[in-house]
Amino acid sequence: MSEANTIMSSQDDKDKEIALLKDALAKSEALSAALQKQLDAVSNLHRVQAITISSQINTIREQIDLHPEDIPAIQERAKKAEEERLRIMNETAVKKDPEDQGC
C-alpha cells in the first residue's frame, strides 16, 4: 500500500505542478495581450502624429512660398516652439529620475 500512496502522492504533485504552470502561462498570455494592446495604441498614436507633422510641414512650406517676408517671424516661432519642447522633455526626464522620487 505504501507504494500506491507514493505513486498517488507523486501524481498529485505532478498535477499541482501542471496546474501552477497552466496558471502562470495564462497570466503570461494575459500580460502579453495587454502589452500588445498598449503597443498598438502607441503605434497608432505615432502614425497619427507623423501624419499631423507632415501636414504641418506642408502648411509651413506653403506659407513661406506665399509670404517669404514672414520667414523671420516663422523662424522665431519655430525657435520658441523648440525651446518649449526641450523644456518639456527636460521636465519629463527629471520626473522619471528615481532619485527625485525617493526610490
HELIX and SHEET records of a PDB file:
HELIX    1   1 SER A    2  LEU A   66  1                                  65    
HELIX    2   2 PRO A   68  ASP A   70  5                                   3    
HELIX    3   3 ILE A   71  LYS A   96  1                                  26    
HELIX    4   4 PRO A   98  GLN A  101  5                                   4    
END                                                                             
